[in-house]
């Protein structure tokens, strides 16, 4: 860990411009990074906070094909939506850039060329999946198939979202092109690979030894698992028609792989900022007194903790990240957030339905942040945190202080009575002194939590400052004391106003809009320095004029919450209807005579025993009571049913089917089955209890 850095470079994961921003993005990356950056600025630190739209890669191409527009139209559309969402929610980037910008293309190509000229890449011809009908190589996300590890039939070429396994497209069973639906062929192509295995020793020393005690366990554990499994060369180029050209001879038609160019976007965004502000960018990336921190979600841990550091190490002149405090995932009402299924709370829609309530969402997401494990956002919890905490604790304290100050002193901060001739305060009670001492301690307490990336904990301590103020007023009861000791009330209100002033600054990292509103109410022209709160009890001096009371937070009614719940239920219903697999109705077979049907002897039976056929994945050996005998039937249903689950099952049996030898077992009949809308096997059986074995079906 870097002690007392001269400056901070803070990055937030580049959002893909293939859709808007939702609460999962906000909770996982952008609110934590904004809290950290705002806090450091209040400390007077030199901070560069950068981000930008990630506008290359397969996700953009897929979106463009789906919407029938160009990739450029996709990125322009969503870059605008994303930028506005970040501005609306007060995410205080020093620069928000785009990877489609020329400065980024130049930076990424220069980075690649330096590694290429140093001999850091492996050039290799490999066999890749190719869609002959579309006449193009298939990037990972343009291929779906069966996962070789769990059997999920909808796995992507880079990952199975069911079991979480990392895959190569060539690993898939029965791969299909998502472009044409055709089965791809293998075709040779040349690419450049970053040999990650060369950096294993460096990564072990730097992370597994050097950051064992200060990196979050979820981050450290994932990195350790990757390194322990052994690192392999990873392609840095792709056969795509959208992205940054590979700038070396023999690479015509090839693009930089998005995972290679995207993290370089932090560097190009810094360059863009420096050019605009007339500053130098290199100290923020190459000075050993700079602290580099990456804020990301858990799906980006490997890229930021293994691959990007290996790239920086290979380049040779860059610093490495001091920390990568990745968060886990946020779920929504018990289900995984999904852009494609519209199972999300979109930021731009939230502000339409809850205008001017950005801080309520920031508060709810930070209070429930998935810092060490996946957490769940619910609208009921959102409502409770607003009504029971922001309104009842924070807002209630501020309202009482400002209302009483205006009522008793026309909004002027009173002078504590009495004073010594030198202006010193002599008549503070033990409660006053203890309250002011506690207030001075809170900046350090909140700082400790923030600097350890425990933002939930830090927010809890901020609310304890408001609780401190509420307790002080409740214990002192100035509204009663005013009737018997007006001089004492001046001191009480003075103390309460110091707590209010401290809150206007301490809440700024977490609730920036509230901080601005409270500062306006208290007529504080510039934020109080974090250290000032810890050093003095005279934050609002006697004689300072405060404004009229305003409600900081409004109660959220049940009707507003039910509207959001109903909206999600409608989404769920629509998804079920859209995703329901149509039943494949086969064409009617050739007509037969009744005598042909009468030849079949179909009876009700019961499965008495079931076991798997040795060395056969699909076959079960069944003992079936047909009413006329107990016979052996071999059935190809082992992939759909466990033997123990079907014992005692009523079934329909074709009993006069000619016997057939299957793997040395004579099968004496056939179990009748069908498939449902989801493609699952279903037994055709009687729907009435009490039907005896041997009853004929005719």
C-alpha positions as CSV (number, residue, x, y, z in Angstrom):
1,X,0.0,0.0,0.0
2,X,1.2,3.5,-0.8
3,X,1.4,5.7,2.2
4,X,0.6,9.4,1.8
5,X,0.5,9.6,-2.0
6,X,1.0,12.9,-3.8
7,X,-2.0,12.2,-6.0
8,X,-4.7,9.7,-6.8
9,X,-5.8,8.2,-10.1
10,X,-9.2,6.7,-9.7
11,X,-10.9,4.7,-12.5
12,X,-14.4,3.4,-12.9
13,X,-15.2,0.5,-15.2
14,X,-16.1,1.6,-18.7
15,X,-19.8,0.9,-19.3
16,X,-20.6,-0.8,-22.6
17,X,-22.6,1.5,-24.8
18,X,-25.1,-1.2,-25.8
19,X,-27.8,-0.1,-23.3
20,X,-28.6,2.4,-20.5
21,X,-27.2,2.3,-17.0
22,X,-29.2,0.5,-14.2
23,X,-28.9,0.3,-10.4
24,X,-26.6,-2.7,-10.6
25,X,-24.0,-0.6,-12.3
26,X,-24.5,2.3,-9.9
27,X,-24.2,0.1,-6.8
28,X,-21.3,-2.0,-8.0
29,X,-19.0,0.7,-9.5
30,X,-20.1,4.3,-9.9
31,X,-21.4,5.3,-6.5
32,X,-18.5,3.7,-4.6
33,X,-15.9,5.3,-6.9
34,X,-17.7,8.7,-6.6
35,X,-17.8,8.5,-2.8
36,X,-14.1,7.8,-2.7
37,X,-13.3,10.6,-5.1
38,X,-15.5,13.2,-3.4
39,X,-14.1,12.3,0.0
40,X,-10.5,12.7,-1.2
41,X,-11.3,16.1,-2.7
42,X,-12.8,17.3,0.6
43,X,-9.5,16.2,2.1
44,X,-7.7,18.6,-0.3
45,X,-6.1,15.7,-2.2
46,X,-5.0,15.8,-5.8
47,X,-7.5,13.5,-7.6
48,X,-8.0,12.4,-11.2
49,X,-11.3,10.5,-11.6
50,X,-11.8,9.0,-15.1
51,X,-14.2,6.8,-17.0
52,X,-15.7,6.6,-20.5
53,X,-17.9,4.7,-22.8
54,X,-16.6,1.3,-24.0
55,X,-17.6,1.4,-27.6
56,X,-15.9,-1.6,-29.3
57,X,-16.4,-5.4,-29.2
58,X,-19.0,-7.9,-30.0
59,X,-21.7,-6.5,-27.7
60,X,-21.9,-3.4,-29.8
61,X,-22.0,-5.4,-33.1
62,X,-24.7,-7.7,-31.8
63,X,-26.8,-4.7,-30.7
64,X,-26.4,-3.1,-34.1
65,X,-27.4,-6.2,-35.9
66,X,-30.4,-6.7,-33.7
67,X,-31.7,-3.1,-34.1
68,X,-30.8,-2.9,-37.8
69,X,-28.5,0.1,-37.4
70,X,-24.8,0.8,-37.6
71,X,-22.4,0.3,-34.6
72,X,-21.8,4.1,-34.7
73,X,-25.5,4.8,-34.3
74,X,-25.6,2.4,-31.3
75,X,-22.7,4.0,-29.5
76,X,-23.8,7.5,-30.2
77,X,-27.3,6.7,-28.8
78,X,-26.2,5.0,-25.6
79,X,-23.2,7.2,-25.0
80,X,-25.7,10.2,-24.7
81,X,-28.0,8.3,-22.4
82,X,-25.2,7.1,-20.2
83,X,-23.5,10.5,-19.9
84,X,-26.8,12.1,-18.9
85,X,-27.5,9.5,-16.3
86,X,-24.1,10.0,-14.7
87,X,-24.5,13.8,-14.6
88,X,-28.0,13.5,-13.2
89,X,-26.8,11.2,-10.4
90,X,-23.9,13.5,-9.5
91,X,-21.1,11.1,-10.5
92,X,-18.2,13.6,-10.4
93,X,-15.9,12.4,-13.2
94,X,-13.0,14.7,-14.0
95,X,-13.3,13.3,-17.5
96,X,-15.7,11.0,-19.2
97,X,-14.3,9.9,-22.6
98,X,-15.1,7.5,-25.4
99,X,-13.0,4.6,-26.8
100,X,-14.2,5.7,-30.3
101,X,-12.2,9.0,-29.8
102,X,-9.1,9.4,-31.9
103,X,-6.9,10.0,-28.8
104,X,-8.0,6.5,-27.6
105,X,-7.3,4.8,-31.0
106,X,-3.9,6.4,-31.1
107,X,-3.1,5.5,-27.4
108,X,-4.2,1.9,-27.8
109,X,-2.3,1.4,-31.0
110,X,0.9,2.9,-29.6
111,X,0.6,0.6,-26.6
112,X,0.2,-2.4,-28.8
113,X,3.1,-1.4,-31.1
114,X,5.5,-0.9,-28.1
115,X,4.7,-4.4,-26.9
116,X,5.0,-5.8,-30.4
117,X,8.4,-4.1,-31.0
118,X,9.6,-5.5,-27.7
119,X,8.7,-9.0,-28.7
120,X,6.1,-9.4,-26.0
121,X,3.5,-11.1,-28.2
122,X,3.3,-14.6,-29.6
123,X,2.2,-14.7,-33.2
124,X,0.2,-17.9,-33.9
125,X,-2.1,-19.4,-36.5
126,X,-5.1,-21.1,-34.9
127,X,-8.3,-22.8,-35.9
128,X,-11.3,-20.6,-35.2
129,X,-15.1,-21.0,-35.8
130,X,-16.2,-19.5,-39.1
131,X,-19.7,-18.9,-40.4
132,X,-19.5,-19.7,-44.1
133,X,-22.9,-18.3,-44.9
134,X,-22.1,-15.0,-43.2
135,X,-18.6,-15.2,-44.6
136,X,-17.0,-14.2,-41.3
137,X,-15.1,-15.5,-38.3
138,X,-17.3,-15.7,-35.2
139,X,-16.3,-13.8,-32.1
140,X,-17.1,-15.6,-28.8
141,X,-20.5,-14.0,-28.3
142,X,-21.6,-14.8,-31.8
143,X,-21.5,-18.5,-30.9
144,X,-23.9,-20.5,-28.7
145,X,-24.0,-24.2,-27.9
146,X,-24.0,-26.8,-25.1
147,X,-21.7,-26.2,-22.2
148,X,-19.3,-29.1,-21.9
149,X,-19.2,-28.8,-18.1
150,X,-22.9,-28.5,-17.1
151,X,-24.9,-29.3,-20.3
152,X,-26.5,-25.8,-20.5
153,X,-27.7,-25.6,-24.1
154,X,-27.5,-21.8,-24.2
155,X,-23.9,-21.2,-23.3
156,X,-21.9,-18.5,-25.1
157,X,-18.5,-19.0,-26.7
158,X,-16.7,-17.2,-23.9
159,X,-18.8,-18.2,-20.8
160,X,-21.6,-20.4,-19.5
161,X,-23.8,-18.1,-17.5
162,X,-25.5,-21.1,-15.8
163,X,-22.4,-22.7,-14.2
164,X,-20.0,-19.6,-14.6
165,X,-17.3,-21.5,-16.4
166,X,-14.9,-19.6,-18.7
167,X,-14.9,-21.2,-22.1
168,X,-13.5,-21.0,-25.6
169,X,-15.9,-21.0,-28.5
170,X,-14.3,-24.2,-29.8
171,X,-15.2,-26.0,-26.5
172,X,-18.9,-25.8,-27.1
173,X,-20.9,-28.9,-28.1
174,X,-23.1,-28.4,-31.1
175,X,-22.1,-24.8,-31.7
176,X,-24.4,-22.5,-33.7
177,X,-23.8,-19.1,-35.2
178,X,-26.1,-16.5,-33.7
179,X,-25.9,-14.6,-37.0
180,X,-27.3,-17.2,-39.3
181,X,-28.1,-20.2,-37.1
182,X,-25.7,-22.3,-39.2
183,X,-23.2,-24.8,-37.8
184,X,-19.8,-23.1,-38.1
185,X,-16.8,-24.7,-39.6
186,X,-13.1,-24.5,-38.4
187,X,-10.9,-22.2,-40.4
188,X,-7.3,-21.0,-39.9
189,X,-6.5,-17.5,-38.9
190,X,-3.5,-15.6,-37.5
191,X,-3.6,-13.7,-34.2
192,X,-1.3,-12.2,-31.6
193,X,-1.3,-13.5,-28.0
194,X,-0.1,-12.0,-24.7
195,X,1.7,-14.9,-23.0
196,X,0.3,-14.5,-19.5
197,X,2.2,-17.5,-18.3
198,X,5.4,-15.4,-18.5
199,X,4.0,-13.1,-15.7
200,X,2.9,-15.8,-13.2
201,X,5.9,-15.3,-10.9
202,X,5.4,-11.5,-11.0
203,X,1.7,-11.8,-10.3
204,X,2.2,-14.2,-7.4
205,X,4.7,-11.9,-5.7
206,X,2.8,-8.7,-6.4
207,X,-0.7,-9.9,-5.5
208,X,-0.6,-13.2,-3.6
209,X,2.2,-12.0,-1.3
210,X,2.2,-8.2,-1.6
211,X,-1.6,-7.6,-1.3
212,X,-2.7,-10.6,0.8
213,X,-3.7,-8.4,3.7
214,X,-5.2,-5.3,2.1
215,X,-7.2,-6.5,-1.0
216,X,-10.8,-7.6,-0.5
217,X,-11.1,-11.4,0.1
218,X,-13.5,-11.8,-2.9
219,X,-10.9,-10.1,-5.2
220,X,-7.9,-11.9,-3.8
221,X,-9.6,-15.3,-3.8
222,X,-10.6,-15.0,-7.5
223,X,-7.2,-13.9,-8.6
224,X,-5.5,-16.7,-6.6
225,X,-7.8,-19.2,-8.2
226,X,-6.8,-18.0,-11.7
227,X,-3.1,-18.0,-10.9
228,X,-3.1,-21.3,-9.2
229,X,-4.9,-22.9,-12.2
230,X,-2.0,-21.8,-14.4
231,X,-2.1,-18.9,-16.8
232,X,-2.0,-19.3,-20.6
233,X,-1.4,-17.0,-23.6
234,X,-4.5,-15.0,-24.4
235,X,-5.3,-13.5,-27.8
236,X,-5.2,-9.7,-28.0
237,X,-6.6,-9.5,-31.6
238,X,-9.8,-10.6,-33.2
239,X,-11.3,-11.0,-36.7
240,X,-14.0,-8.3,-36.4
241,X,-15.4,-5.5,-38.5
242,X,-15.8,-3.1,-35.6
243,X,-13.0,-1.9,-33.4
244,X,-9.4,-0.5,-33.4
245,X,-7.2,-1.7,-36.3
246,X,-4.2,-3.8,-35.3
247,X,-1.3,-1.5,-36.4
248,X,1.3,-4.0,-37.7
249,X,2.0,-5.5,-41.1
250,X,0.1,-8.6,-41.9
251,X,-2.9,-7.7,-39.6
252,X,-5.2,-6.3,-42.2
253,X,-8.8,-6.7,-41.3
254,X,-8.0,-7.5,-37.7
255,X,-9.0,-5.5,-34.6
256,X,-7.7,-5.2,-31.1
257,X,-9.6,-7.4,-28.8
258,X,-11.9,-5.3,-26.6
259,X,-10.4,-6.5,-23.3
260,X,-7.0,-5.2,-24.5
261,X,-8.2,-1.8,-25.7
262,X,-10.8,-1.0,-23.0
263,X,-8.5,-0.6,-19.9
264,X,-6.2,1.5,-22.0
265,X,-9.2,3.8,-22.1
266,X,-8.4,4.9,-18.6
267,X,-5.0,6.2,-19.9
268,X,-6.5,7.9,-23.0
269,X,-9.2,9.5,-20.9
270,X,-6.4,10.9,-18.6
271,X,-4.6,12.3,-21.7
272,X,-7.8,13.9,-22.9
273,X,-8.3,15.6,-19.5
274,X,-4.7,16.8,-19.4
275,X,-5.0,18.4,-22.9
276,X,-8.2,20.1,-22.0
277,X,-7.0,21.4,-18.6
278,X,-3.4,22.2,-19.7
279,X,-1.8,19.7,-17.3
280,X,0.6,16.8,-17.5
281,X,-1.0,13.3,-17.6
282,X,2.1,11.1,-17.0
283,X,2.5,11.8,-13.3
284,X,-1.0,10.3,-12.8
285,X,0.2,7.0,-14.4
286,X,3.9,6.8,-14.1
287,X,4.9,8.5,-10.8
288,X,5.5,6.0,-7.9
289,X,3.9,8.6,-5.5
290,X,0.6,8.1,-7.3
291,X,-2.1,5.8,-5.9
292,X,-4.0,4.0,-8.7
293,X,-7.4,2.5,-7.7
294,X,-9.7,0.6,-10.1
295,X,-13.4,0.4,-9.2
296,X,-15.1,-2.5,-11.0
297,X,-17.7,-5.3,-10.6
298,X,-16.7,-8.8,-9.9
299,X,-17.0,-9.9,-13.6
300,X,-14.0,-7.6,-14.4
301,X,-11.7,-8.8,-11.6
302,X,-9.5,-11.0,-13.9
303,X,-9.0,-8.2,-16.5
304,X,-8.0,-5.6,-13.9
305,X,-6.0,-7.8,-11.6
306,X,-4.2,-10.2,-14.0
307,X,-4.4,-9.1,-17.6
308,X,-4.1,-5.3,-17.4
309,X,-1.3,-5.4,-14.8
310,X,0.5,-7.9,-17.1
311,X,0.1,-5.4,-19.9
312,X,1.4,-2.5,-17.8
313,X,4.3,-4.6,-16.5
314,X,5.2,-5.6,-20.1
315,X,5.1,-2.0,-21.2
316,X,7.5,-1.1,-18.4
317,X,6.8,2.6,-17.6
318,X,3.4,2.5,-15.8
319,X,2.5,2.1,-12.1
320,X,0.4,-0.8,-11.0
321,X,-2.9,-0.5,-9.1
322,X,-2.7,-0.1,-5.4
323,X,-6.1,-1.6,-4.9
324,X,-9.0,-3.0,-6.9
325,X,-12.0,-3.0,-4.5
326,X,-14.4,-4.9,-6.7
327,X,-18.0,-5.4,-5.6
328,X,-20.2,-8.4,-6.0
329,X,-23.6,-8.3,-7.9
330,X,-26.8,-6.6,-6.9
331,X,-30.0,-8.5,-7.6
332,X,-33.5,-7.1,-8.0
333,X,-36.4,-8.4,-6.1
334,X,-34.7,-11.8,-5.8
335,X,-33.7,-12.2,-9.4
336,X,-30.5,-11.5,-11.3
337,X,-30.5,-8.1,-13.0
338,X,-30.8,-8.6,-16.8
339,X,-30.6,-6.0,-19.5
340,X,-31.9,-8.3,-22.2
341,X,-34.9,-9.3,-20.1
342,X,-35.6,-5.7,-19.0
343,X,-35.3,-6.9,-15.3
344,X,-33.7,-3.7,-14.1
345,X,-34.3,-0.2,-12.6
346,X,-33.0,2.1,-15.3
347,X,-31.5,5.3,-14.0
348,X,-33.2,7.6,-16.6
349,X,-36.6,6.0,-15.8
350,X,-36.0,6.3,-12.0
351,X,-35.6,10.1,-12.3
352,X,-38.7,10.4,-14.3
353,X,-40.7,8.6,-11.6
354,X,-38.8,9.9,-8.5
355,X,-37.7,13.5,-9.6
356,X,-35.0,15.2,-7.5
357,X,-34.6,12.1,-5.4
358,X,-31.1,11.0,-6.6
359,X,-29.7,10.9,-3.1
360,X,-32.5,8.5,-1.9
361,X,-31.3,5.9,-4.5
362,X,-27.6,6.6,-3.7
363,X,-28.4,6.1,0.0
364,X,-30.4,2.9,-0.5
365,X,-27.7,1.4,-2.8
366,X,-24.8,2.3,-0.5
367,X,-26.7,1.0,2.6
368,X,-27.2,-2.3,0.8
369,X,-24.0,-2.3,-1.3
370,X,-22.8,-5.8,-2.4
371,X,-19.3,-5.2,-1.0
372,X,-18.5,-8.8,0.0
373,X,-21.5,-10.8,-1.3
374,X,-24.4,-10.5,-3.7
375,X,-27.2,-8.4,-2.2
376,X,-30.8,-7.8,-3.2
377,X,-32.5,-4.5,-3.9
378,X,-36.2,-4.4,-3.1
379,X,-38.6,-1.5,-3.5
380,X,-39.9,-2.1,0.1
381,X,-36.4,-1.8,1.5
382,X,-35.9,1.3,-0.6
383,X,-39.0,2.9,0.9
384,X,-38.1,1.9,4.4
385,X,-34.6,3.4,4.2
386,X,-36.0,6.6,2.9
387,X,-38.9,6.9,5.4
388,X,-37.3,5.4,8.5
389,X,-33.8,6.7,8.1
390,X,-33.4,9.7,5.8
391,X,-36.7,11.3,6.7
392,X,-37.1,10.2,10.3
393,X,-33.4,10.6,11.4
394,X,-31.4,12.9,9.1
395,X,-34.2,15.1,7.8
396,X,-36.0,15.3,11.2
397,X,-32.9,16.6,13.0
398,X,-32.1,19.3,10.4
399,X,-35.7,20.4,10.3
400,X,-35.9,20.8,14.0
401,X,-32.6,22.7,14.3
402,X,-33.5,25.2,11.5
403,X,-37.1,25.7,12.6
404,X,-36.1,26.4,16.2
405,X,-33.2,28.8,15.1
406,X,-35.6,30.8,13.0
407,X,-38.3,30.7,15.7
408,X,-36.1,31.8,18.6
409,X,-33.4,33.9,16.9
410,X,-34.7,34.9,13.5
411,X,-32.3,32.5,11.9
412,X,-29.2,33.9,13.5
413,X,-26.7,31.5,15.2
414,X,-26.9,32.4,18.9
415,X,-23.9,33.3,21.1
416,X,-23.3,30.7,23.8
417,X,-23.7,32.4,27.2
418,X,-21.6,33.4,29.1
419,X,-18.3,34.2,27.6
420,X,-15.0,35.1,29.2
421,X,-13.5,38.5,28.4
422,X,-11.1,36.7,26.0
423,X,-14.0,35.2,24.2
424,X,-13.5,31.7,25.6
425,X,-16.6,29.6,26.4
426,X,-17.0,28.7,30.0
427,X,-20.4,27.4,30.6
428,X,-20.6,24.3,28.4
429,X,-22.1,21.5,30.3
430,X,-20.5,18.0,30.4
431,X,-23.2,16.9,27.8
432,X,-22.3,19.8,25.5
433,X,-18.6,19.0,25.7
434,X,-19.1,15.3,25.2
435,X,-21.4,15.9,22.2
436,X,-18.9,18.3,20.6
437,X,-16.0,15.9,21.3
438,X,-18.0,13.1,19.6
439,X,-18.7,15.3,16.6
440,X,-14.9,16.1,16.2
441,X,-14.2,12.3,16.2
442,X,-16.5,11.4,13.4
443,X,-14.4,12.7,10.5
444,X,-11.6,10.2,11.4
445,X,-14.1,7.4,12.0
446,X,-15.7,7.9,8.6
447,X,-12.3,8.4,6.9
448,X,-11.1,5.1,8.3
449,X,-14.1,3.2,6.7
450,X,-13.8,5.0,3.4
451,X,-10.1,4.5,3.0
452,X,-10.7,0.7,3.6
453,X,-13.4,0.8,0.9
454,X,-16.1,0.0,3.5
455,X,-18.7,2.5,2.2
456,X,-21.7,0.9,3.9
457,X,-19.9,1.2,7.2
458,X,-18.9,4.8,6.4
459,X,-22.5,5.7,5.6
460,X,-23.7,4.1,8.8
461,X,-21.3,6.4,10.7
462,X,-22.6,9.4,8.9
463,X,-26.1,8.6,10.0
464,X,-24.7,8.3,13.6
465,X,-23.8,12.0,13.4
466,X,-27.5,12.7,12.7
467,X,-28.5,10.4,15.5
468,X,-26.0,12.2,17.8
469,X,-27.9,15.5,17.0
470,X,-31.3,13.9,17.5
471,X,-30.3,12.5,20.9
472,X,-28.8,15.8,22.0
473,X,-32.0,17.7,21.2
474,X,-34.2,14.9,22.7
475,X,-32.2,14.9,25.9
476,X,-31.9,18.7,26.2
477,X,-35.4,19.7,25.1
478,X,-34.7,23.3,24.2
479,X,-38.4,23.8,23.4
480,X,-39.1,23.2,27.1
481,X,-36.0,25.0,28.4
482,X,-36.9,28.2,26.5
483,X,-39.6,28.8,29.1
484,X,-37.3,28.7,32.1
485,X,-33.7,29.4,30.9
486,X,-33.4,31.3,27.7
487,X,-29.6,31.7,28.1
488,X,-29.1,27.9,28.3
489,X,-31.1,27.4,25.1
490,X,-28.6,29.7,23.2
491,X,-25.9,27.2,24.0
492,X,-28.1,24.2,23.2
493,X,-29.0,25.6,19.7
494,X,-25.4,26.6,19.1
495,X,-24.2,23.0,19.7
496,X,-27.0,21.6,17.5
497,X,-26.1,24.0,14.7
498,X,-22.5,22.8,14.8
499,X,-23.7,19.2,14.2
500,X,-25.9,20.4,11.3
501,X,-23.0,22.3,9.7
502,X,-20.8,19.2,10.0
503,X,-23.4,17.1,8.3
504,X,-23.5,19.5,5.3
505,X,-19.9,18.5,4.6
506,X,-19.6,14.9,5.9
507,X,-22.6,13.8,3.8
508,X,-21.2,15.3,0.5
509,X,-19.4,12.1,-0.7
510,X,-22.6,10.1,-0.1
511,X,-25.4,12.5,-0.7
512,X,-24.1,15.4,-2.8
513,X,-27.5,16.9,-3.7
514,X,-28.5,16.9,0.0
515,X,-25.1,18.5,0.9
516,X,-25.8,21.3,-1.6
517,X,-29.3,21.8,-0.3
518,X,-28.3,21.8,3.3
519,X,-25.4,24.2,2.6
520,X,-27.9,26.5,1.0
521,X,-30.3,26.3,4.0
522,X,-27.4,27.0,6.4
523,X,-25.9,29.6,4.0
524,X,-22.5,27.9,4.0
525,X,-20.9,29.2,0.8
526,X,-18.2,26.5,0.3
527,X,-17.9,23.0,1.8
528,X,-16.2,22.8,5.1
529,X,-12.8,21.1,5.0
530,X,-12.9,17.6,6.4
531,X,-10.1,18.4,8.8
532,X,-11.7,21.6,10.0
533,X,-14.7,19.6,11.4
534,X,-12.2,17.6,13.4
535,X,-10.3,20.6,14.7
536,X,-12.9,23.2,15.7
537,X,-16.3,23.4,17.4
538,X,-17.0,26.8,15.8
539,X,-18.2,25.6,12.3
540,X,-21.1,28.0,12.2
541,X,-19.9,31.1,14.2
542,X,-22.3,33.1,16.4
543,X,-24.0,35.8,14.4
544,X,-24.1,33.7,11.2
545,X,-27.5,34.0,9.4
546,X,-29.2,30.7,8.3
547,X,-32.1,30.4,5.9
548,X,-35.6,29.2,6.2
549,X,-36.4,25.5,6.9
550,X,-37.0,23.2,3.9
551,X,-37.6,19.5,4.0
552,X,-34.5,17.6,2.9
553,X,-36.4,14.4,2.2
554,X,-40.0,13.6,1.4
555,X,-41.9,10.5,2.6
556,X,-42.5,7.9,-0.1
557,X,-46.0,6.5,0.0
558,X,-47.1,2.9,-0.5
559,X,-48.8,3.7,-3.8
560,X,-45.5,4.9,-5.4
561,X,-43.8,1.6,-4.4
562,X,-46.7,-0.6,-5.5
563,X,-46.5,1.1,-8.9
564,X,-42.8,0.0,-9.2
565,X,-43.6,-3.6,-8.0
566,X,-46.5,-3.8,-10.5
567,X,-44.1,-2.6,-13.3
568,X,-41.7,-5.4,-12.5
569,X,-44.4,-8.0,-12.4
570,X,-45.6,-6.9,-15.8
571,X,-42.0,-7.3,-17.1
572,X,-41.9,-10.8,-15.6
573,X,-45.2,-11.8,-17.2
574,X,-43.9,-10.4,-20.6
575,X,-40.7,-12.4,-20.3
576,X,-42.5,-15.6,-19.6
577,X,-44.7,-15.1,-22.6
578,X,-41.8,-14.1,-24.9
579,X,-39.6,-16.9,-23.8
580,X,-42.1,-19.7,-23.8
581,X,-41.0,-22.3,-26.3
582,X,-43.5,-22.9,-29.0
583,X,-44.6,-26.6,-29.2
584,X,-43.3,-28.2,-32.3
585,X,-46.4,-29.8,-33.9
586,X,-45.4,-32.5,-36.3
587,X,-47.3,-32.9,-39.5
588,X,-50.0,-35.6,-39.4
589,X,-48.7,-39.0,-40.5
590,X,-50.1,-41.1,-43.3
591,X,-53.7,-42.3,-42.6
592,X,-54.2,-45.8,-41.2
593,X,-57.1,-48.1,-40.8
594,X,-58.7,-49.0,-37.4
595,X,-57.4,-52.5,-37.8
596,X,-53.8,-51.1,-37.9
597,X,-54.4,-49.2,-34.6
598,X,-56.1,-52.3,-33.0
599,X,-52.9,-54.2,-33.5
600,X,-51.2,-52.1,-30.8
601,X,-51.7,-53.4,-27.2
602,X,-51.3,-50.3,-25.0
603,X,-51.8,-50.7,-21.2
604,X,-51.3,-48.9,-17.9
605,X,-48.3,-50.0,-16.0
606,X,-46.2,-49.0,-12.9
607,X,-42.4,-48.7,-12.7
608,X,-41.2,-50.9,-9.9
609,X,-37.4,-50.6,-10.4
610,X,-35.1,-48.3,-12.3
611,X,-31.3,-48.2,-12.8
612,X,-28.9,-46.7,-15.2
613,X,-27.5,-48.8,-18.0
614,X,-23.8,-49.3,-17.5
615,X,-21.6,-47.2,-19.9
616,X,-24.7,-45.6,-21.5
617,X,-25.6,-42.0,-20.7
618,X,-29.2,-42.0,-22.1
619,X,-30.6,-45.4,-21.1
620,X,-32.4,-46.6,-18.0
621,X,-33.3,-50.3,-17.3
622,X,-36.9,-50.4,-15.9
623,X,-38.9,-53.2,-14.3
624,X,-42.5,-52.4,-15.1
625,X,-45.7,-54.1,-13.8
626,X,-47.9,-54.2,-16.8
627,X,-50.8,-56.0,-15.1
628,X,-50.2,-59.1,-17.1
629,X,-46.5,-59.6,-16.0
630,X,-43.4,-57.8,-14.7
631,X,-41.1,-57.1,-17.6
632,X,-37.9,-55.4,-18.4
633,X,-38.1,-52.3,-20.6
634,X,-35.0,-50.2,-21.7
635,X,-35.9,-46.5,-22.1
636,X,-33.8,-43.6,-23.4
637,X,-34.8,-41.2,-20.7
638,X,-31.8,-41.2,-18.4
639,X,-30.8,-37.6,-19.3
640,X,-34.2,-36.3,-18.2
641,X,-35.0,-38.4,-15.1
642,X,-33.1,-39.8,-12.1
643,X,-33.9,-43.5,-11.5
644,X,-35.0,-42.9,-7.9
645,X,-37.5,-40.2,-9.0
646,X,-39.6,-42.4,-11.2
647,X,-40.1,-45.5,-9.1
648,X,-43.8,-45.9,-8.5
649,X,-44.7,-43.8,-11.5
650,X,-47.8,-44.7,-13.5
651,X,-46.9,-45.0,-17.2
652,X,-48.4,-46.0,-20.5
653,X,-46.8,-49.0,-22.1
654,X,-46.8,-50.5,-25.6
655,X,-46.7,-54.1,-24.5
656,X,-46.8,-56.0,-27.8
657,X,-43.8,-54.3,-29.4
658,X,-41.4,-56.9,-30.7
659,X,-38.5,-57.5,-28.2
660,X,-35.2,-55.8,-28.9
661,X,-31.7,-56.4,-27.5
662,X,-30.1,-53.2,-26.3
663,X,-26.5,-53.5,-25.0
664,X,-27.1,-57.1,-23.9
665,X,-30.5,-56.4,-22.2
666,X,-33.7,-57.5,-23.9
667,X,-36.3,-54.7,-23.9
668,X,-39.9,-56.0,-23.9
669,X,-42.0,-53.0,-24.7
670,X,-41.9,-49.2,-24.9
671,X,-42.9,-46.4,-22.5
672,X,-44.9,-43.7,-24.2
673,X,-43.6,-40.1,-23.8
674,X,-44.1,-36.6,-25.2
675,X,-42.3,-33.3,-24.9
676,X,-43.7,-30.1,-23.4
677,X,-43.3,-26.5,-24.6
678,X,-39.8,-26.3,-23.0
679,X,-38.6,-29.4,-24.8
680,X,-38.6,-31.6,-21.7
681,X,-39.8,-35.2,-21.7
682,X,-43.1,-35.9,-20.1
683,X,-44.7,-39.2,-19.3
684,X,-48.0,-40.0,-21.0
685,X,-50.0,-41.5,-18.2
686,X,-53.6,-41.7,-16.8
687,X,-54.9,-38.5,-15.1
688,X,-57.2,-40.4,-12.8
689,X,-56.1,-42.2,-9.6
690,X,-57.2,-45.8,-9.2
691,X,-56.6,-47.0,-12.7
692,X,-55.3,-50.5,-12.4
693,X,-52.2,-51.9,-14.0
694,X,-53.1,-53.9,-17.2
695,X,-56.1,-51.7,-18.1
696,X,-56.0,-51.3,-21.9
697,X,-56.0,-48.0,-23.7
698,X,-58.1,-48.1,-26.9
